[in-house]
Amino acid sequence: PIRINSFFRCSALNVAVGGSGSSQHCKGEAIDMDATKGVTNAQLFNYIKDNLEFDQLIWEYGTDKEPDWVHVSFTDRKANRGVILKAVKGKGYIHYN
């Protein structure tokens, strides 16, 4: 069980939310989601990591035990890279580990 927080974004919305100029959301290739009904975001992240094909999987902020939400992308235009990242807020910037 998941709740989709963000899927396709037009370029104006992507700018308004501070998205990357190359965001896969603008191509309809990415979603941001939250787990629901007794499942944690960490469990959702780990399930995707261990069982599904993806282009990018991002642990979005939160703590070392629980992300605030999970970002995942998939593309059929090229080979999915299987990139796993963790988004961390810095002083006025976002860093991806």
Secondary structure, DSSP 8 states (H G I E B T S, - for coil): -EEEEE----HHHHHHTT--TT-GGGGT-EEEEEE-TT--HHHHHHHHHHH---SEEEEESS-SS--SEEEEE--SSS----EEEEEEE-SSSEEE-
